[in-house]
Every structure is written in C-alpha cells, then in structure tokens.
Amino acid sequence: MNVSDIKQGVRVEITDLGDTHKFLVRHEYLDNRQLGVLGVIEGPVEGHDDEIWWVKHDNTRYKAPYHFSEITLTDEEHPKKSTGWNSDPFG
C-alpha cells in the first residue's frame, strides 16, 4: 500500500499489526488496535508525517492509530447493526 492511497473517509481493513514504539499517542489508543478490523480513515496522526493514521473501527466506538503499511483499502460494507432483540437478522 502506498501512503498516497490513504485519505480521510476511505474504507480500510487492518491486515497487520507492527511495532508501535515510535507512535506518539496515549496508551489507551494503542490498546484499541485490532487485527482484521474494518473501519474508516479519520485522518493522519499529528506529528507523524502521514505515516500513522487514525482509523475509526466499525465494531466499536473507538479509533486507533495504524501505520500505513498495516492498512489495506477495502470496499467491504459496514456490518449490519441490530436494532433490538426483536429485529430481523436477515435484514
């Protein structure tokens, strides 16, 4: 993946989790990192020259930082969310 392919609002999948020792973010954000998660790019992490990007996860309300090499572009849709205990699971 080229860093030039990553833009705010683009759908992505996290396909690798590398070393984070150079990430200058709070540890709470590092704890949110997940392999295989789908999400949307929110923007670059300030101070990292477009190498580290915020990704808002589809499966949680959290975001996490990822190096551009850990990100793969995808056109897979958001997972369907249940509207309640009696909702139709088939949509």
N, C-alpha and C positions, 0 to 999 in steps of 0.2 A: 504494500500500500504506500502510495505517495502522500506526504503531508499536504500537498496541494489539492488532493481529492477530498479532504475533510473540511466541512463547512458547517456553520450553525444550522440546525434543523434537519440534518441528514440522518437517516436511519442507519444504525450500525449494530453489529454483533461483536462482543468481546471474545476473541479467539485465542488469546494468550495472556498470561499474567507474568510479567517480568519483574525485575528488581525495582524497588521503589526508593532506594536510599538517597536519590537526588531529588525526590519530589518534595517541594517546599509547601506542604499543606498540613492541616491538622490531622492527627492520627485517626480521628473519627471518620474522616473521609477515606483514608486508606483502608479502614475496616469494612467499608461498604463495597470494595472491589469484588467482583464475581466473574468467574469464568463462564462463558456461554450465555451471558445475559444479553437481551436485546434492549435497545434504547435509542435515544436521540441526542445528538451533539448539542450541547448548550453553549459552547464557546471555549476558547483557549484558557488555560490556567495562567493567570497573570505572572509574568516573570520567567516563563519557560520557553520563550521564542517559538511558539506554535508547535512545540514537540509534545506537550502534555495538554489533554483536552478533558473538559467536564462532559460526562455522559449521564443523562437522566435515565434511570432504569425503568423499564416498563413494569416490572414485577414488584416494585416498591415505590415509596415516595421519595427515595433518596437519589443522590447523584454521587458519582465517584470520579476520581481522576485516572486517566489512562494515557499511556504513551501511544503515539500514532501507530507504532508497529504492533500494538495489541488489538487494534481496531480493524474490522473488515466491514465494508459497505454492504448493506442488505436492503432488499425491498420487501422483506417479510413484514406482514401486518402486525399491529399491536394484538396481543392476546385478548380474546373476548372476556369481558368482566361480567360477573354475575350481578344481577340487580336485586337479588334477595333469595331467601330459602326456597321460594316457590317459583323461581324463574325457569324458563325453558332452557335446558342445557344445550339444545340444538339450534338455538338462535332465532 
